[in-house]
Amino acid sequence: MIKMQTASTTEIDDIDDALAEILGQLDLEALGKNSVGILFSWYEFIETGVVGALCDRLPFDVIGMTTMASASGDDLGMYRLCLTVLSSDDVSFETEVTRPISLGNCKGEIEEAYGRARGKLPGDPSFIISFFPYVNDISGSDILKNFDKTCGGIPIWGSVASGMDMTYEHCRTLWKGGADKTVLAMLLVHGPVEPKFIVTSIPERNMRDSSAIITESEGCVLKKVNGMDFGKYLESIGLVMRVGKEATTIPLMVSYGDGSKPVALATYDMRDDGSVLCGGEIPQGSALVIGQIDSDGIIETAHSSMDALLDGDKRDGMLLLPCVTRYIMLAPKQEDELKVATEAVGGQIPYMMGYSGGEVCPVPGKDGKYHNHYHNYTFSACAF
């Protein structure tokens, strides 16, 4: 059994006041034999020293990430630091961090860091929580692919770090008070715990009627659909995407053929040849449906996610990570999704919510097993 406590503060400038506020909300004497912290933080808490000082004061390891907005208890919005403490007598926690990763060394760095953490446990982890860096030359999908191979398919839940805006300049992963743009932080959870994973993307009504087949692709680059350049395919269904950087508002629902639900992926850089860089791997032969993201759909899927989470016996704690694009697209009512979660929990269950730069969440397949997938636009959650 895992027990969860949460705390938050908006005190950015005064370290002593921030620590007093956080520690005053925690009962450290009630901790079990094993404990760990998870931190979602507005970037400036790093610059002012609050993150480092807090991690120094806590009697356990802390991992986490920067985020644009967060919530715990009845506190929600931007400019916050939110902390979750997981504690147990029969579940063990081990944290580790890679050295800076890139396209060339990602696999080896993840293998080394995972090996160090795994070596401190009596067996394989039950599941893993991880926060990925935003790195220009390697996608979150490729990072997950390497991690999945390293751990042998053990369920991984987590996120790519997000920041203060969409420039990704202030995205950081956190570990033991350190903050870095290029390292991956991981938490291995070992013992009698079976988390519930929820991932909800786009309502059925926001999907186009016709499904297409990906006929040519390479990694995360989608080249042809139904034998046409992707740009031409979009034109054939009445959509236009300009060459160059484009707003990520054309979701692709991709079916991987493993029996799991379709995964929502973003479209990014449209090339001169009509191909497009996507938020995750686009296997040739996969089925594709074009979706649409809007405010009503965001709130609808937030409600359905919370309903699914609360319908069951996993009520000791919840970690919630919806996509940061959802927060931005809700403007000027950006806090509406945070309010949905807060009101649904109603103070009855400990929870913490942050906004993700790319969601990592296992999805059940037709074989009854979880398969690790990378998502965009989704509301992702882990309950235990």
Salt bridges, closest charged atoms under 4 A:
ASP61 OD1 - LYS176 NZ 3.88
ASP75 OD1 - ARG80 NE 2.71
GLU96 OE1 - ARG116 NE 3.43
GLU109 OE1 - ARG99 NE 3.14
GLU111 OE2 - LYS107 NZ 2.55
GLU112 OE1 - ARG99 NH2 3.33
ASP124 OD1 - ARG118 NE 2.78
GLU169 OE1 - LYS181 NZ 3.79
GLU218 OE1 - LYS223 NZ 3.12
GLU246 OE1 - ARG242 NH2 3.70
ASP258 OD2 - HIS373 NE2 3.23
ASP269 OD2 - ARG271 NE 3.85
GLU281 OE2 - LYS145 NZ 3.28
GLU300 OE1 - ARG205 NH2 2.78
GLU337 OE2 - ARG326 NH2 2.66
ASP367 OD1 - HIS371 NE2 3.08
